[in-house]
Amino acid sequence: MEDNITLYMKKNPKKAIIIGAGIGGLSIAPLLSKENFNVEIYESQKTVGGRANIISEEGFTFDTGPSLLNYPWVYEDYFSSLGKNFYDYVKLIKVDPAVNFLWRDKKNFQLSSDLNSLSDEISKFSTKDRLGIIDFFKSSQKKYELAFKHIVTKNASNVFSWLLNAGFRNILKLGLTNSMHGEIKKFFEEEKIIEAFSSYSMYLGDSPYKLPGFFSILPYGELQYGLWMPKGGMYGLVRGLEKLNLDTNVKINTSSKIKKIIIENKKAIGVSIDNEIKYADLIISNVDSETTYKDLLGLGVNENKMTPSVYTYYWGLNKTVDSLTHHTIFLPDDFKKTFNQLFSENIIPDDLPFYISIPSKTDKDLAPKGKSSIFVLIPCPTISKFNENHGLEKAKELKDLVFKRFRENNIDISNEDIIYEKIFTPKEWKNQYGLFDGSAFGPSHNFNQIGPFRNPNKSKKIKNLYFVGASTTPGTGVPMCVLSSKMTKDKIIEDIEI
């Protein structure tokens, strides 16, 4: 039996305009279409995907941003909510070992979703920690289930509703009173294992010595559900979402840059594009909320702490690489100092942390035969925080440091092996994809920027304006952007006046 909202929407269909065809925009559009909204997406670039875009040149294919898929259950549930099968749209290839952590002393630690393999890896460092991984799994599983059932997937407009969703007792079980590093250290003695599991904090926008212990669930989520790559790279997911939009009657306009959001009596009534106003009953921005307020509304911006910016390198090599797995994270000798330099001193660390993805190891079609597609990501301070100039000169300097590290770790890649290269500096990320201050992953996830303290998915300043994606709740990362689409959709439906 149809509820009152559904009947009302069938009789009175509303127009929704979505600004940006990133993961969040592509995810919320079919949900609104199912609710009988007339949905139209406007994307400034020639291709959809936002920062999760694609470079395909000279036989090499690269994902511009996200490089691996985690939490496949999020996508399964999302497609299922629309009466679709995720695997009819996206083919997944398992990546195992999932991640290889590498230190200067040539020691390495490979994460695997196979518990026996993982235990053997840990035993290389500590036989006692082999038992610790079992306790870590049990504790993290409880935190993970509590988090996704009561907190991550729930709209909470204030602290009281947040506590009500989770229950005060459950909040205490999540490790929020401890740091991420401290929470992980409960289970392991070997510092390298603690560093590997703590390194996820880099993309959450702060030091693991400061981030809430709640985030210790991140390595567990990847170990439990595995790491995957869609066929064709992460852009295979984007293509699947694009097809889903077409199948659900969503209209996507590419090369269509919105100049501003039209406001009347503190209410969003449309958008300006090509000297024309497109009217709508509501506007959903998949652009960073800070960029939306600053550039599309001409309003002040909240002073949020942001995640780092990045230099990204896309290399086509004239050879295959035997000395690296699909996904490798190069960690520094002085872990704590590195995080302090990046997040407190706002300088590029002396001992450069970076990661490399070689997608052509998993999907041979992403590079010509006998060659490799390689993606390198180096975190750095955002544009306004960095005292030096972010540009190609700095990119070359950092590239030299990467090759120096390669030589130290006996990695068989040299500058002479590169036959194709493209570089994105923080300025390219800001200008091309509207990333506020060049921040690659949106606002940080320190305690006062999670849950009810994060940018809300409904504007407090402008009526009928909503947000979706990494800059709003629940947070950064591709699965979180998909989850944010349901949360924002729920908020929109809740606000419909019959």
KOLBA-732876 format. One record per residue (C-alpha): residue in one letter; x, y, z. Coordinates in steps of 0.2 Angstrom, whole numbers. Layout:
BEGIN
site type=A	X=X	Y=Y	Z=Z
...
% end
This chain:
BEGIN
site type=M	X=0	Y=0	Z=0
site type=E	X=7	Y=17	Z=-5
site type=D	X=10	Y=30	Z=9
site type=N	X=3	Y=48	Z=8
site type=I	X=20	Y=55	Z=2
site type=T	X=21	Y=43	Z=-13
site type=L	X=3	Y=47	Z=-18
site type=Y	X=6	Y=65	Z=-16
site type=M	X=22	Y=65	Z=-26
site type=K	X=13	Y=55	Z=-40
site type=K	X=0	Y=69	Z=-41
site type=N	X=12	Y=83	Z=-38
site type=P	X=29	Y=78	Z=-46
site type=K	X=43	Y=90	Z=-40
site type=K	X=58	Y=96	Z=-50
site type=A	X=75	Y=92	Z=-42
site type=I	X=92	Y=99	Z=-49
site type=I	X=108	Y=91	Z=-44
site type=I	X=124	Y=101	Z=-46
site type=G	X=138	Y=89	Z=-50
site type=A	X=139	Y=71	Z=-56
site type=G	X=151	Y=64	Z=-43
site type=I	X=148	Y=48	Z=-34
site type=G	X=135	Y=57	Z=-22
site type=G	X=126	Y=66	Z=-36
site type=L	X=125	Y=50	Z=-47
site type=S	X=119	Y=40	Z=-32
site type=I	X=105	Y=52	Z=-25
site type=A	X=97	Y=55	Z=-42
site type=P	X=90	Y=38	Z=-45
site type=L	X=83	Y=38	Z=-27
site type=L	X=74	Y=54	Z=-30
site type=S	X=68	Y=48	Z=-47
site type=K	X=60	Y=33	Z=-38
site type=E	X=51	Y=45	Z=-27
site type=N	X=43	Y=53	Z=-42
site type=F	X=54	Y=68	Z=-43
site type=N	X=59	Y=75	Z=-60
site type=V	X=78	Y=74	Z=-59
site type=E	X=91	Y=83	Z=-69
site type=I	X=110	Y=83	Z=-66
site type=Y	X=121	Y=97	Z=-72
site type=E	X=140	Y=92	Z=-73
site type=S	X=153	Y=105	Z=-78
site type=Q	X=165	Y=92	Z=-85
site type=K	X=164	Y=82	Z=-101
site type=T	X=163	Y=66	Z=-91
site type=V	X=153	Y=61	Z=-75
site type=G	X=162	Y=55	Z=-60
site type=G	X=169	Y=70	Z=-51
site type=R	X=185	Y=67	Z=-43
site type=A	X=182	Y=48	Z=-47
site type=N	X=186	Y=52	Z=-66
site type=I	X=196	Y=43	Z=-79
site type=I	X=211	Y=47	Z=-90
site type=S	X=212	Y=36	Z=-106
site type=E	X=227	Y=40	Z=-117
site type=E	X=240	Y=31	Z=-128
site type=G	X=233	Y=14	Z=-123
site type=F	X=234	Y=18	Z=-104
site type=T	X=219	Y=20	Z=-93
site type=F	X=220	Y=28	Z=-75
site type=D	X=207	Y=32	Z=-62
site type=T	X=210	Y=50	Z=-57
site type=G	X=205	Y=48	Z=-39
site type=P	X=199	Y=33	Z=-29
site type=S	X=208	Y=17	Z=-34
site type=L	X=200	Y=3	Z=-25
site type=L	X=182	Y=-2	Z=-20
site type=N	X=179	Y=-7	Z=-2
site type=Y	X=163	Y=-12	Z=8
site type=P	X=154	Y=-20	Z=-7
site type=W	X=139	Y=-23	Z=4
site type=V	X=135	Y=-4	Z=3
site type=Y	X=133	Y=-5	Z=-16
site type=E	X=123	Y=-21	Z=-15
site type=D	X=111	Y=-13	Z=-3
site type=Y	X=110	Y=3	Z=-13
site type=F	X=106	Y=-5	Z=-30
site type=S	X=94	Y=-17	Z=-21
site type=S	X=84	Y=-3	Z=-14
site type=L	X=81	Y=2	Z=-32
site type=G	X=76	Y=-15	Z=-37
site type=K	X=92	Y=-18	Z=-46
site type=N	X=107	Y=-30	Z=-44
site type=F	X=123	Y=-22	Z=-42
site type=Y	X=132	Y=-35	Z=-51
site type=D	X=122	Y=-33	Z=-67
site type=Y	X=130	Y=-15	Z=-68
site type=V	X=147	Y=-18	Z=-61
site type=K	X=159	Y=-33	Z=-62
site type=L	X=172	Y=-34	Z=-47
site type=I	X=189	Y=-42	Z=-47
site type=K	X=196	Y=-46	Z=-30
site type=V	X=213	Y=-38	Z=-25
site type=D	X=223	Y=-49	Z=-14
site type=P	X=235	Y=-45	Z=-6
site type=A	X=224	Y=-30	Z=-3
site type=V	X=238	Y=-18	Z=3
site type=N	X=257	Y=-19	Z=5
site type=F	X=265	Y=-8	Z=18
site type=L	X=283	Y=-4	Z=15
site type=W	X=296	Y=4	Z=26
site type=R	X=314	Y=11	Z=22
site type=D	X=322	Y=-4	Z=31
site type=K	X=314	Y=-15	Z=17
site type=K	X=302	Y=-23	Z=30
site type=N	X=285	Y=-25	Z=23
site type=F	X=267	Y=-30	Z=29
site type=Q	X=254	Y=-37	Z=17
site type=L	X=236	Y=-35	Z=22
site type=S	X=225	Y=-50	Z=16
site type=S	X=207	Y=-54	Z=19
site type=D	X=212	Y=-72	Z=22
site type=L	X=215	Y=-73	Z=41
site type=N	X=228	Y=-87	Z=40
site type=S	X=238	Y=-77	Z=28
site type=L	X=236	Y=-61	Z=38
site type=S	X=241	Y=-71	Z=54
site type=D	X=257	Y=-77	Z=45
site type=E	X=261	Y=-59	Z=40
site type=I	X=260	Y=-53	Z=58
site type=S	X=270	Y=-68	Z=64
site type=K	X=285	Y=-60	Z=54
site type=F	X=285	Y=-46	Z=67
site type=S	X=278	Y=-54	Z=83
site type=T	X=271	Y=-71	Z=87
site type=K	X=261	Y=-62	Z=102
site type=D	X=253	Y=-51	Z=90
site type=R	X=246	Y=-66	Z=80
site type=L	X=234	Y=-68	Z=94
site type=G	X=231	Y=-49	Z=95
site type=I	X=223	Y=-49	Z=77
site type=I	X=210	Y=-61	Z=83
site type=D	X=205	Y=-49	Z=98
site type=F	X=206	Y=-34	Z=86
site type=F	X=194	Y=-43	Z=74
site type=K	X=182	Y=-47	Z=88
site type=S	X=182	Y=-29	Z=95
site type=S	X=182	Y=-20	Z=78
site type=Q	X=167	Y=-31	Z=72
site type=K	X=157	Y=-25	Z=87
site type=K	X=162	Y=-7	Z=84
site type=Y	X=159	Y=-9	Z=65
site type=E	X=141	Y=-16	Z=67
site type=L	X=137	Y=-3	Z=81
site type=A	X=143	Y=11	Z=70
site type=F	X=134	Y=7	Z=54
site type=K	X=118	Y=2	Z=62
site type=H	X=116	Y=17	Z=74
site type=I	X=128	Y=31	Z=69
site type=V	X=135	Y=31	Z=51
site type=T	X=119	Y=29	Z=42
site type=K	X=108	Y=40	Z=53
site type=N	X=104	Y=58	Z=51
site type=A	X=108	Y=67	Z=67
site type=S	X=104	Y=86	Z=68
site type=N	X=111	Y=88	Z=86
site type=V	X=121	Y=78	Z=99
site type=F	X=105	Y=73	Z=108
site type=S	X=98	Y=64	Z=92
site type=W	X=115	Y=57	Z=89
site type=L	X=115	Y=49	Z=107
site type=L	X=97	Y=44	Z=105
site type=N	X=102	Y=34	Z=88
site type=A	X=116	Y=25	Z=96
site type=G	X=112	Y=25	Z=115
site type=F	X=125	Y=32	Z=127
site type=R	X=131	Y=14	Z=132
site type=N	X=135	Y=11	Z=113
site type=I	X=144	Y=27	Z=111
site type=L	X=156	Y=22	Z=125
site type=K	X=160	Y=6	Z=116
site type=L	X=165	Y=14	Z=100
site type=G	X=182	Y=21	Z=107
site type=L	X=177	Y=39	Z=105
site type=T	X=187	Y=43	Z=121
site type=N	X=203	Y=36	Z=115
site type=S	X=214	Y=40	Z=99
site type=M	X=214	Y=29	Z=84
site type=H	X=232	Y=25	Z=87
site type=G	X=228	Y=21	Z=106
site type=E	X=214	Y=10	Z=101
site type=I	X=224	Y=0	Z=89
site type=K	X=238	Y=-1	Z=101
site type=K	X=227	Y=-10	Z=114
site type=F	X=229	Y=-26	Z=103
site type=F	X=247	Y=-25	Z=96
site type=E	X=264	Y=-23	Z=102
site type=E	X=274	Y=-21	Z=86
site type=E	X=274	Y=-3	Z=81
site type=K	X=275	Y=-7	Z=62
site type=I	X=258	Y=-16	Z=63
site type=I	X=251	Y=-2	Z=73
site type=E	X=258	Y=11	Z=60
site type=A	X=250	Y=1	Z=46
site type=F	X=233	Y=0	Z=53
site type=S	X=234	Y=19	Z=59
site type=S	X=240	Y=25	Z=42
site type=Y	X=221	Y=26	Z=36
site type=S	X=220	Y=42	Z=46
site type=M	X=230	Y=51	Z=32
site type=Y	X=214	Y=52	Z=21
site type=L	X=203	Y=56	Z=36
site type=G	X=213	Y=72	Z=38
site type=D	X=222	Y=71	Z=55
site type=S	X=235	Y=62	Z=65
site type=P	X=230	Y=45	Z=72
site type=Y	X=236	Y=52	Z=88
site type=K	X=222	Y=64	Z=88
site type=L	X=208	Y=56	Z=78
site type=P	X=194	Y=47	Z=88
site type=G	X=197	Y=28	Z=91
site type=F	X=181	Y=24	Z=82
site type=F	X=191	Y=25	Z=66
site type=S	X=200	Y=9	Z=71
site type=I	X=186	Y=0	Z=62
site type=L	X=193	Y=5	Z=45
site type=P	X=206	Y=-8	Z=43
site type=Y	X=194	Y=-21	Z=49
site type=G	X=181	Y=-16	Z=36
site type=E	X=194	Y=-19	Z=22
site type=L	X=200	Y=-36	Z=30
site type=Q	X=182	Y=-42	Z=33
site type=Y	X=175	Y=-38	Z=16
site type=G	X=190	Y=-37	Z=5
site type=L	X=197	Y=-24	Z=-7
site type=W	X=190	Y=-25	Z=-25
site type=M	X=193	Y=-16	Z=-41
site type=P	X=178	Y=-15	Z=-54
site type=K	X=182	Y=-21	Z=-71
site type=G	X=189	Y=-6	Z=-81
site type=G	X=195	Y=2	Z=-65
site type=M	X=186	Y=12	Z=-52
site type=Y	X=178	Y=21	Z=-67
site type=G	X=168	Y=5	Z=-70
site type=L	X=158	Y=9	Z=-54
site type=V	X=155	Y=27	Z=-61
site type=R	X=149	Y=19	Z=-78
site type=G	X=138	Y=7	Z=-68
site type=L	X=130	Y=22	Z=-59
site type=E	X=128	Y=32	Z=-75
site type=K	X=119	Y=17	Z=-83
site type=L	X=108	Y=16	Z=-67
site type=N	X=103	Y=35	Z=-69
site type=L	X=98	Y=32	Z=-87
site type=D	X=88	Y=17	Z=-83
site type=T	X=79	Y=27	Z=-69
site type=N	X=74	Y=41	Z=-81
site type=V	X=87	Y=54	Z=-74
site type=K	X=93	Y=67	Z=-87
site type=I	X=112	Y=70	Z=-86
site type=N	X=119	Y=86	Z=-94
site type=T	X=138	Y=86	Z=-95
site type=S	X=149	Y=101	Z=-100
site type=S	X=136	Y=111	Z=-91
site type=K	X=144	Y=123	Z=-78
site type=I	X=132	Y=130	Z=-65
site type=K	X=137	Y=149	Z=-62
site type=K	X=126	Y=152	Z=-46
site type=I	X=111	Y=146	Z=-36
site type=I	X=97	Y=157	Z=-38
site type=I	X=90	Y=163	Z=-21
site type=E	X=73	Y=171	Z=-17
site type=N	X=67	Y=175	Z=0
site type=K	X=81	Y=164	Z=7
site type=K	X=75	Y=150	Z=-3
site type=A	X=84	Y=141	Z=-18
site type=I	X=73	Y=142	Z=-33
site type=G	X=85	Y=137	Z=-47
site type=V	X=102	Y=138	Z=-55
site type=S	X=110	Y=150	Z=-68
site type=I	X=118	Y=141	Z=-83
site type=D	X=123	Y=149	Z=-99
site type=N	X=114	Y=165	Z=-95
site type=E	X=98	Y=155	Z=-92
site type=I	X=89	Y=151	Z=-76
site type=K	X=83	Y=133	Z=-73
site type=Y	X=70	Y=133	Z=-60
site type=A	X=67	Y=119	Z=-48
site type=D	X=58	Y=114	Z=-32
site type=L	X=74	Y=109	Z=-23
site type=I	X=93	Y=110	Z=-27
site type=I	X=105	Y=97	Z=-21
site type=S	X=124	Y=101	Z=-22
site type=N	X=137	Y=87	Z=-25
site type=V	X=150	Y=101	Z=-25
site type=D	X=159	Y=103	Z=-9
site type=S	X=148	Y=112	Z=3
site type=E	X=162	Y=125	Z=6
site type=T	X=164	Y=128	Z=-12
site type=T	X=145	Y=129	Z=-14
site type=Y	X=143	Y=143	Z=-1
site type=K	X=158	Y=153	Z=-7
site type=D	X=157	Y=151	Z=-26
site type=L	X=139	Y=147	Z=-30
site type=L	X=130	Y=158	Z=-16
site type=G	X=143	Y=171	Z=-13
site type=L	X=142	Y=168	Z=6
site type=G	X=154	Y=165	Z=20
site type=V	X=162	Y=148	Z=23
site type=N	X=163	Y=138	Z=39
site type=E	X=181	Y=137	Z=45
site type=N	X=182	Y=118	Z=44
site type=K	X=199	Y=108	Z=46
site type=M	X=201	Y=100	Z=29
site type=T	X=209	Y=84	Z=24
site type=P	X=225	Y=86	Z=15
site type=S	X=228	Y=90	Z=-3
site type=V	X=237	Y=79	Z=-15
site type=Y	X=249	Y=78	Z=-29
site type=T	X=244	Y=64	Z=-41
site type=Y	X=255	Y=56	Z=-55
site type=Y	X=248	Y=45	Z=-69
site type=W	X=262	Y=36	Z=-77
site type=G	X=262	Y=24	Z=-92
site type=L	X=278	Y=13	Z=-90
site type=N	X=286	Y=3	Z=-105
site type=K	X=287	Y=-12	Z=-94
site type=T	X=278	Y=-22	Z=-80
site type=V	X=284	Y=-20	Z=-62
site type=D	X=288	Y=-36	Z=-53
site type=S	X=293	Y=-28	Z=-36
site type=L	X=276	Y=-21	Z=-31
site type=T	X=259	Y=-27	Z=-29
site type=H	X=243	Y=-19	Z=-35
site type=H	X=242	Y=-7	Z=-20
site type=T	X=258	Y=-1	Z=-10
site type=I	X=259	Y=12	Z=4
site type=F	X=276	Y=18	Z=8
site type=L	X=278	Y=23	Z=26
site type=P	X=291	Y=34	Z=35
site type=D	X=303	Y=30	Z=48
site type=D	X=297	Y=43	Z=60
site type=F	X=278	Y=40	Z=59
site type=K	X=273	Y=53	Z=73
site type=K	X=284	Y=66	Z=66
site type=T	X=277	Y=64	Z=48
site type=F	X=259	Y=66	Z=54
site type=N	X=264	Y=81	Z=65
site type=Q	X=273	Y=90	Z=50
site type=L	X=258	Y=87	Z=38
site type=F	X=244	Y=91	Z=49
site type=S	X=251	Y=103	Z=63
site type=E	X=266	Y=112	Z=54
site type=N	X=257	Y=112	Z=37
site type=I	X=273	Y=107	Z=28
site type=I	X=277	Y=92	Z=16
site type=P	X=285	Y=79	Z=28
site type=D	X=304	Y=76	Z=27
site type=D	X=301	Y=58	Z=25
site type=L	X=288	Y=57	Z=12
site type=P	X=273	Y=45	Z=14
site type=F	X=265	Y=41	Z=-2
site type=Y	X=255	Y=27	Z=-11
site type=I	X=256	Y=18	Z=-27
site type=S	X=242	Y=9	Z=-37
site type=I	X=246	Y=-2	Z=-52
site type=P	X=228	Y=-7	Z=-58
site type=S	X=235	Y=-15	Z=-74
site type=K	X=241	Y=-29	Z=-62
site type=T	X=223	Y=-34	Z=-59
site type=D	X=215	Y=-29	Z=-75
site type=K	X=227	Y=-31	Z=-90
site type=D	X=216	Y=-21	Z=-101
site type=L	X=221	Y=-5	Z=-92
site type=A	X=238	Y=-5	Z=-101
site type=P	X=246	Y=-11	Z=-117
site type=K	X=253	Y=-28	Z=-117
site type=G	X=270	Y=-29	Z=-108
site type=K	X=267	Y=-11	Z=-100
site type=S	X=260	Y=-4	Z=-84
site type=S	X=248	Y=10	Z=-79
site type=I	X=254	Y=17	Z=-62
site type=F	X=245	Y=30	Z=-51
site type=V	X=255	Y=39	Z=-37
site type=L	X=247	Y=49	Z=-23
site type=I	X=257	Y=61	Z=-12
site type=P	X=248	Y=70	Z=2
site type=C	X=252	Y=88	Z=6
site type=P	X=245	Y=103	Z=15
site type=T	X=230	Y=112	Z=7
site type=I	X=233	Y=127	Z=-4
site type=S	X=230	Y=141	Z=9
site type=K	X=240	Y=132	Z=23
site type=F	X=256	Y=129	Z=12
site type=N	X=269	Y=143	Z=13
site type=E	X=276	Y=137	Z=-4
site type=N	X=269	Y=137	Z=-21
site type=H	X=259	Y=122	Z=-26
site type=G	X=264	Y=119	Z=-44
site type=L	X=274	Y=109	Z=-57
site type=E	X=291	Y=114	Z=-50
site type=K	X=286	Y=106	Z=-33
site type=A	X=278	Y=91	Z=-42
site type=K	X=295	Y=88	Z=-50
site type=E	X=304	Y=90	Z=-33
site type=L	X=292	Y=77	Z=-25
site type=K	X=294	Y=65	Z=-40
site type=D	X=313	Y=65	Z=-37
site type=L	X=310	Y=60	Z=-19
site type=V	X=298	Y=46	Z=-24
site type=F	X=312	Y=39	Z=-36
site type=K	X=325	Y=41	Z=-22
site type=R	X=313	Y=30	Z=-11
site type=F	X=312	Y=17	Z=-25
site type=R	X=330	Y=15	Z=-26
site type=E	X=331	Y=13	Z=-7
site type=N	X=318	Y=-1	Z=-7
site type=N	X=325	Y=-9	Z=-23
site type=I	X=309	Y=-5	Z=-33
site type=D	X=313	Y=-7	Z=-52
site type=I	X=305	Y=9	Z=-58
site type=S	X=316	Y=23	Z=-65
site type=N	X=311	Y=40	Z=-74
site type=E	X=317	Y=32	Z=-90
site type=D	X=303	Y=19	Z=-89
site type=I	X=290	Y=32	Z=-91
site type=I	X=283	Y=34	Z=-108
site type=Y	X=267	Y=43	Z=-103
site type=E	X=264	Y=56	Z=-89
site type=K	X=251	Y=67	Z=-82
site type=I	X=252	Y=77	Z=-66
site type=F	X=238	Y=85	Z=-55
site type=T	X=244	Y=97	Z=-43
site type=P	X=232	Y=104	Z=-29
site type=K	X=228	Y=118	Z=-40
site type=E	X=222	Y=107	Z=-54
site type=W	X=211	Y=97	Z=-41
site type=K	X=203	Y=114	Z=-35
site type=N	X=200	Y=121	Z=-52
site type=Q	X=195	Y=106	Z=-61
site type=Y	X=184	Y=98	Z=-48
site type=G	X=179	Y=112	Z=-36
site type=L	X=188	Y=104	Z=-22
site type=F	X=188	Y=118	Z=-8
site type=D	X=206	Y=124	Z=-5
site type=G	X=212	Y=109	Z=-15
site type=S	X=207	Y=97	Z=-1
site type=A	X=206	Y=80	Z=-9
site type=F	X=194	Y=71	Z=3
site type=G	X=183	Y=85	Z=10
site type=P	X=182	Y=91	Z=29
site type=S	X=193	Y=82	Z=41
site type=H	X=185	Y=69	Z=53
site type=N	X=191	Y=75	Z=70
site type=F	X=178	Y=73	Z=84
site type=N	X=170	Y=90	Z=81
site type=Q	X=168	Y=86	Z=62
site type=I	X=159	Y=70	Z=63
site type=G	X=141	Y=65	Z=66
site type=P	X=130	Y=80	Z=71
site type=F	X=145	Y=92	Z=70
site type=R	X=149	Y=88	Z=52
site type=N	X=142	Y=99	Z=38
site type=P	X=124	Y=95	Z=37
site type=N	X=115	Y=88	Z=22
site type=K	X=102	Y=101	Z=23
site type=S	X=107	Y=119	Z=22
site type=K	X=104	Y=129	Z=38
site type=K	X=105	Y=146	Z=28
site type=I	X=95	Y=142	Z=13
site type=K	X=78	Y=133	Z=11
site type=N	X=77	Y=119	Z=-2
site type=L	X=96	Y=117	Z=-3
site type=Y	X=103	Y=101	Z=1
site type=F	X=121	Y=93	Z=0
site type=V	X=127	Y=75	Z=-4
site type=G	X=145	Y=68	Z=-5
site type=A	X=161	Y=69	Z=4
site type=S	X=159	Y=86	Z=12
site type=T	X=143	Y=81	Z=21
site type=T	X=138	Y=67	Z=33
site type=P	X=143	Y=53	Z=35
site type=G	X=160	Y=58	Z=28
site type=T	X=174	Y=55	Z=15
site type=G	X=176	Y=39	Z=4
site type=V	X=166	Y=32	Z=-10
site type=P	X=155	Y=21	Z=0
site type=M	X=151	Y=35	Z=12
site type=C	X=146	Y=46	Z=-3
site type=V	X=134	Y=32	Z=-8
site type=L	X=127	Y=31	Z=10
site type=S	X=126	Y=50	Z=10
site type=S	X=114	Y=49	Z=-5
site type=K	X=101	Y=39	Z=5
site type=M	X=103	Y=50	Z=21
site type=T	X=100	Y=66	Z=10
site type=K	X=85	Y=58	Z=1
site type=D	X=78	Y=53	Z=18
site type=K	X=80	Y=71	Z=24
site type=I	X=71	Y=78	Z=8
site type=I	X=57	Y=66	Z=10
site type=E	X=55	Y=71	Z=28
site type=D	X=54	Y=89	Z=23
site type=I	X=40	Y=87	Z=10
site type=E	X=25	Y=97	Z=14
site type=I	X=8	Y=89	Z=10
% end
